[in-house]
Amino acid sequence: MTYTFHWEVPLQNLPLFLWGALATLEISGIAVLLGLLIATCGALARLSKHRLLRGAATVYVEVIRNTPFLVQLFYVYFGLVVVGINLEAFSVAILTLTINCGAYCTEIIRAGIQSIHRGQTEAGLSLGMTQWQVFRYVILMPTLRVVWPPLASQFIATMLGSSVVSQISAEELTYAGMFLESRTFRTFEIFFAIAILYFVMARLFSFLFSLTGQKVFREAWGQL
């Protein structure tokens, strides 16, 4: 049995795919920014001397990193309804991705902070720097310089993992593909096109993170 390819299907529906790709970038972009904020707080909590704060951060990280993202997505999506909170699928997708990304990035940032020798912090304080200045110049920037590559990889993984949110009908690239496939039944052609778009977006993310890292760290070290 021969299979006849119909590449005109994805080509004719390119605007739908581009709309889905933009929605994917929006969801993952917001989740990455919010996740980074959570991760910074989580990393500091993990290194805190307060037992309860450290314990809460540890539970958060371990639970999220040791359960499937799909389970987390369903838990948030249906769990919020149980307690009387009704959010759109798009908002639930961002919330769940943020929680997931925050947990993984927490460990990356924590490892980066621990890579800074304590003697450097003490040296900064001995030079008359304030706690904030020590955190900003002695801890934060060197830490970000160390963890930027793994953070970039995690951000790309978050973007690619956002395809799972189509399971709750959050409208993004994979959802657009599933919508079109249910009407044309051209599964191979549609998801081949989607795979190419995800690959292009991943490479774009990688390029942008590389440029951003070089610019930020060059300017930061120039101010020291």
C-alpha positions in Angstrom: 0.0 0.0 0.0 1.5 3.3 -1.1 1.1 6.6 0.8 0.4 9.7 -1.1 1.8 12.8 0.5 -0.2 16.0 0.5 2.2 18.7 1.6 -0.2 21.3 0.4 -2.2 20.8 3.6 0.4 22.3 6.0 1.4 24.9 3.4 -2.1 26.1 2.9 -2.6 26.2 6.7 0.7 28.0 7.4 -1.1 31.0 9.1 -2.6 28.5 11.6 0.8 27.1 12.4 2.4 30.5 12.8 -0.4 31.5 15.1 0.2 28.4 17.2 3.9 29.0 17.2 3.4 32.6 18.6 1.0 31.2 21.2 3.7 28.7 22.2 6.3 31.4 22.5 3.9 33.5 24.6 3.1 30.7 27.0 6.7 29.5 27.4 8.1 33.0 27.6 5.9 34.1 30.4 6.4 30.8 32.2 10.2 31.2 31.9 10.2 34.7 33.3 8.0 33.8 36.2 9.8 30.5 36.8 13.1 32.3 37.0 11.7 34.6 39.8 10.4 31.5 41.7 13.7 29.7 41.1 15.8 32.6 42.6 13.6 32.7 45.7 13.6 28.9 45.9 17.4 28.7 45.6 17.8 31.2 48.4 15.2 29.3 50.5 17.1 26.0 49.9 20.2 27.6 51.2 18.5 29.3 54.1 19.4 28.6 57.7 15.7 28.5 58.6 14.6 24.9 58.7 10.9 25.4 57.8 11.8 27.6 54.8 14.5 25.2 53.6 12.1 22.3 54.1 9.3 23.9 52.2 11.6 24.6 49.3 13.0 21.1 49.3 9.5 19.6 49.2 8.5 21.8 46.3 11.5 20.9 44.3 11.4 17.2 45.0 7.7 16.8 44.3 7.8 18.7 41.0 11.0 17.0 39.8 9.8 13.5 40.6 6.3 13.6 39.0 5.4 13.8 35.3 4.5 17.2 33.9 1.2 15.8 32.5 0.1 14.7 36.0 1.0 18.2 37.3 -1.0 19.8 34.5 -4.1 17.7 35.2 -3.8 18.2 39.0 -3.7 22.0 38.6 -6.4 22.0 35.9 -8.9 19.9 37.8 -7.8 20.7 41.3 -8.4 24.4 40.9 -12.0 23.7 39.8 -12.6 21.6 43.0 -11.7 24.6 45.2 -13.8 27.0 43.2 -11.1 28.6 41.1 -12.0 28.7 37.4 -9.2 29.6 35.1 -8.9 29.4 31.3 -6.8 26.6 29.9 -4.3 29.2 28.7 -3.8 30.5 32.2 -3.6 27.0 33.7 -0.9 26.2 31.1 1.2 29.2 32.1 0.7 28.5 35.8 1.7 24.8 35.6 4.7 25.5 33.3 5.9 28.2 35.7 5.7 25.9 38.7 7.5 23.2 36.8 10.2 25.4 35.3 10.7 27.1 38.7 11.5 23.8 40.4 14.1 22.7 37.9 15.8 26.1 37.7 15.8 26.3 41.6 18.4 23.5 41.6 20.4 25.0 38.8 20.6 28.4 40.6 21.3 26.8 44.0 24.2 24.8 42.5 25.5 28.0 41.0 25.4 29.9 44.2 27.2 27.1 46.0 29.9 27.3 43.4 30.9 30.8 44.7 33.5 30.4 47.4 32.5 31.8 50.8 35.8 33.7 50.9 34.7 35.9 48.1 31.6 37.0 50.1 33.7 37.7 53.1 36.1 39.6 51.1 33.3 41.8 49.7 32.0 42.5 53.2 35.5 43.4 54.4 35.8 45.9 51.6 32.8 47.8 53.0 30.2 46.5 50.5 26.6 46.3 51.7 24.8 42.9 51.8 22.9 43.9 48.6 26.1 44.9 46.8 27.7 41.6 47.8 24.7 39.7 46.6 24.6 41.6 43.3 28.2 41.7 42.3 29.9 38.9 44.2 27.1 36.3 44.2 24.4 37.0 41.6 26.4 37.9 38.5 29.1 35.3 38.8 26.3 32.7 39.6 24.3 33.7 36.5 27.5 33.5 34.4 28.0 29.9 35.6 24.4 28.7 35.3 23.4 30.6 32.2 24.0 27.6 29.8 22.0 25.1 31.8 19.3 27.7 32.4 19.1 28.3 28.7 18.8 24.5 28.1 16.0 24.3 30.7 14.2 27.3 29.1 14.3 25.5 25.8 13.0 22.3 27.4 10.2 24.3 28.9 9.2 25.6 25.5 9.3 22.2 24.0 7.4 20.7 26.9 4.7 23.3 26.5 3.3 21.0 23.7 1.7 18.9 26.5 -0.7 21.7 27.5 -2.7 20.8 24.3 -4.1 18.0 26.5 -6.3 20.5 28.3 -7.1 22.3 25.1 -4.7 25.2 25.7 -4.4 26.7 22.2 -0.8 26.6 21.0 1.2 24.9 18.2 0.5 21.3 19.0 -3.2 22.1 19.6 -3.3 23.8 16.2 -1.8 20.7 14.6 -4.3 18.4 16.4 -7.2 20.6 15.3 -6.1 20.5 11.7 -5.3 16.8 11.8 -8.8 16.0 13.0 -10.2 17.6 9.9 -7.8 16.6 7.2 -6.4 13.3 8.6 -2.9 14.2 7.2 -1.1 13.2 10.3 2.4 12.8 8.9 2.5 16.0 6.9 1.0 18.1 9.7 3.2 16.9 12.5 6.3 16.9 10.3 5.7 20.6 9.8 5.1 21.1 13.5 8.4 19.3 14.3 10.2 21.7 12.0 8.7 24.8 13.7 9.6 23.5 17.2 13.2 22.9 15.9 13.4 26.4 14.5 12.0 27.9 17.7 14.5 25.9 19.8 17.4 27.1 17.8 16.1 30.7 17.9 15.9 30.5 21.7 19.4 29.1 21.9 20.7 31.9 19.7 18.9 34.6 21.7 20.1 33.2 25.1 23.6 33.1 23.8 23.6 36.7 22.6 21.8 37.9 25.8 24.3 36.1 28.0 27.3 37.6 26.2 25.9 41.1 26.3 24.7 41.0 30.0 27.9 39.5 31.4 30.2 41.7 29.3 28.4 44.9 30.6 28.2 43.6 34.1 31.9 42.8 34.4 32.7 46.1 32.8 30.9 47.9 35.7 32.9 46.2 38.4 
